[in-house]
Amino acid sequence: MTRRITANLYMTLDGYGEFPKYPGSDFVPAEPDELWKGWWSDRYSSVDTVIMGRRSFEGHRDVHSEKARKPDDPWYMFDYSRWLDRVQKVVLSRTMKETGWQNSRILSGNLNEVVAKLRAEPGKDIIVEGGPALVHDFIAAGLVDDYRMGVWPVILGKGNHYWGPLLAQQTLKLVDMKALPYGELFLHYEAVR
Ligand SMILES: NC(=O)c1ccc[n+]([C@@H]2O[C@H](COP(=O)([O-])OP(=O)(O)OC[C@H]3O[C@@H](n4cnc5c(N)ncnc54)[C@H](OP(=O)(O)O)[C@@H]3O)[C@@H](O)[C@H]2O)c1
């Protein structure tokens, strides 16, 4: 079986990746919501590798490793941190020398070659976690098998854009969708090839 590549996206309706402020954006549920399950907790048994660009990797290491957790964080974030500490983490970087996080390694260069290398290794499925520029490069290279999107109820977002410019239409098949109490959407699509 080929290792499936899922892109996790976190975006405003117009496709920007900086987390926006809106009514409810600071709410942290006590139990995992449909977004959290869709991106993470439903996937712990089927995914063993997470790919991140260097900036996202540094952010995750400094916020989501277990030793960085705050005592008041909800239980499912501790679960997430333990899972993230345990899985293989691939950081794409041309400048990083040391990752500073267990079970991680630095790769670099052409994404087709990076993916071919990972797919040649034994393992489970793979999540491309971000940032938006790296996810965009994966999409543009046609490397994404499915998309798990959190969409914030905001237009005219900021930061890097997930979509443009893309060179070719990508047709998608809807697998699942959920609406959340503050107007966010979880959308799960597969690429039709
Ligand atoms: N899940 C998330 O992480 C997430 C989600 C939404 C929004 N955001 C926001 O997005 C921002 C970070 O995203 P970003 O798009 O700016 O940065 P990023 O993708 O996390 O990191 C960009 C860096 O990745 C490295 N890189 C990318 N492609 C590479 C390749 N093919 N080979 C080697 N290195 C490669 C380069 O690192 P070097 O400079 O070291 O070469 C590049 O500077 C943050 O502000 C964050 O808040 C993050």
Ligand as a Chemical Component Dictionary entry (heavy atoms), coordinates in Angstrom:
data_LIG
# 
_chem_comp.id                   LIG 
_chem_comp.type                 NON-POLYMER 
_chem_comp.pdbx_formal_charge   0 
_chem_comp.three_letter_code    LIG 
# 
loop_
_chem_comp_atom.comp_id 
_chem_comp_atom.atom_id 
_chem_comp_atom.alt_atom_id 
_chem_comp_atom.type_symbol 
_chem_comp_atom.charge 
_chem_comp_atom.model_Cartn_x 
_chem_comp_atom.model_Cartn_y 
_chem_comp_atom.model_Cartn_z 
_chem_comp_atom.pdbx_ordinal 
LIG N1  N1  N 0  -0.101 24.215 10.764 1  
LIG C1  C1  C 0  0.692  25.252 10.711 2  
LIG O1  O1  O 0  1.836  25.132 11.002 3  
LIG C2  C2  C 0  0.139  26.552 10.280 4  
LIG C3  C3  C 0  -1.166 26.616 9.854  5  
LIG C4  C4  C 0  -1.666 27.836 9.461  6  
LIG C5  C5  C 0  -0.900 28.952 9.536  7  
LIG N2  N2  N 1  0.376  28.862 9.970  8  
LIG C6  C6  C 0  1.185  30.078 10.003 9  
LIG O2  O2  O 0  2.008  30.042 8.873  10 
LIG C7  C7  C 0  3.309  30.552 9.185  11 
LIG C8  C8  C 0  4.366  29.557 8.803  12 
LIG O3  O3  O 0  4.131  29.136 7.507  13 
LIG P1  P1  P 0  5.048  29.552 6.287  14 
LIG O4  O4  O 0  4.322  29.112 5.065  15 
LIG O5  O5  O -1 5.440  30.972 6.424  16 
LIG O6  O6  O 0  6.382  28.732 6.584  17 
LIG P2  P2  P 0  6.708  27.137 6.626  18 
LIG O7  O7  O 0  6.198  26.461 5.393  19 
LIG O8  O8  O 0  6.320  26.576 7.929  20 
LIG O9  O9  O 0  8.286  27.224 6.597  21 
LIG C9  C9  C 0  8.916  27.790 5.476  22 
LIG C10 C10 C 0  10.314 27.278 5.461  23 
LIG O10 O10 O 0  10.328 25.886 5.156  24 
LIG C11 C11 C 0  11.497 25.557 4.458  25 
LIG N3  N3  N 0  11.155 24.893 3.195  26 
LIG C12 C12 C 0  9.976  24.952 2.522  27 
LIG N4  N4  N 0  10.041 24.177 1.403  28 
LIG C13 C13 C 0  11.269 23.614 1.395  29 
LIG C14 C14 C 0  11.936 22.702 0.538  30 
LIG N5  N5  N 0  11.333 22.186 -0.570 31 
LIG N6  N6  N 0  13.206 22.331 0.833  32 
LIG C15 C15 C 0  13.818 22.827 1.932  33 
LIG N7  N7  N 0  13.231 23.692 2.786  34 
LIG C16 C16 C 0  11.983 24.060 2.525  35 
LIG C17 C17 C 0  12.290 26.828 4.320  36 
LIG O11 O11 O 0  13.114 26.871 5.499  37 
LIG P3  P3  P 0  14.586 27.500 5.557  38 
LIG O12 O12 O 0  14.369 28.972 5.535  39 
LIG O13 O13 O 0  15.151 27.006 6.840  40 
LIG O14 O14 O 0  15.324 26.961 4.343  41 
LIG C18 C18 C 0  11.216 27.895 4.413  42 
LIG O15 O15 O 0  11.709 29.140 4.846  43 
LIG C19 C19 C 0  3.344  30.818 10.661 44 
LIG O16 O16 O 0  3.238  32.213 10.834 45 
LIG C20 C20 C 0  2.109  30.134 11.206 46 
LIG O17 O17 O 0  1.479  30.841 12.234 47 
LIG C21 C21 C 0  0.916  27.671 10.317 48 
# 
loop_
_chem_comp_bond.comp_id 
_chem_comp_bond.atom_id_1 
_chem_comp_bond.atom_id_2 
_chem_comp_bond.value_order 
_chem_comp_bond.pdbx_ordinal 
LIG N1  C1  SING 1  
LIG C1  O1  DOUB 2  
LIG C1  C2  SING 3  
LIG C2  C3  SING 4  
LIG C2  C21 DOUB 5  
LIG C3  C4  DOUB 6  
LIG C4  C5  SING 7  
LIG C5  N2  DOUB 8  
LIG N2  C6  SING 9  
LIG N2  C21 SING 10 
LIG C6  O2  SING 11 
LIG C6  C20 SING 12 
LIG O2  C7  SING 13 
LIG C7  C8  SING 14 
LIG C7  C19 SING 15 
LIG C8  O3  SING 16 
LIG O3  P1  SING 17 
LIG P1  O4  DOUB 18 
LIG P1  O5  SING 19 
LIG P1  O6  SING 20 
LIG O6  P2  SING 21 
LIG P2  O7  DOUB 22 
LIG P2  O8  SING 23 
LIG P2  O9  SING 24 
LIG O9  C9  SING 25 
LIG C9  C10 SING 26 
LIG C10 O10 SING 27 
LIG C10 C18 SING 28 
LIG O10 C11 SING 29 
LIG C11 N3  SING 30 
LIG C11 C17 SING 31 
LIG N3  C12 SING 32 
LIG N3  C16 SING 33 
LIG C12 N4  DOUB 34 
LIG N4  C13 SING 35 
LIG C13 C14 SING 36 
LIG C13 C16 DOUB 37 
LIG C14 N5  SING 38 
LIG C14 N6  DOUB 39 
LIG N6  C15 SING 40 
LIG C15 N7  DOUB 41 
LIG N7  C16 SING 42 
LIG C17 O11 SING 43 
LIG C17 C18 SING 44 
LIG O11 P3  SING 45 
LIG P3  O12 DOUB 46 
LIG P3  O13 SING 47 
LIG P3  O14 SING 48 
LIG C18 O15 SING 49 
LIG C19 O16 SING 50 
LIG C19 C20 SING 51 
LIG C20 O17 SING 52 
# 
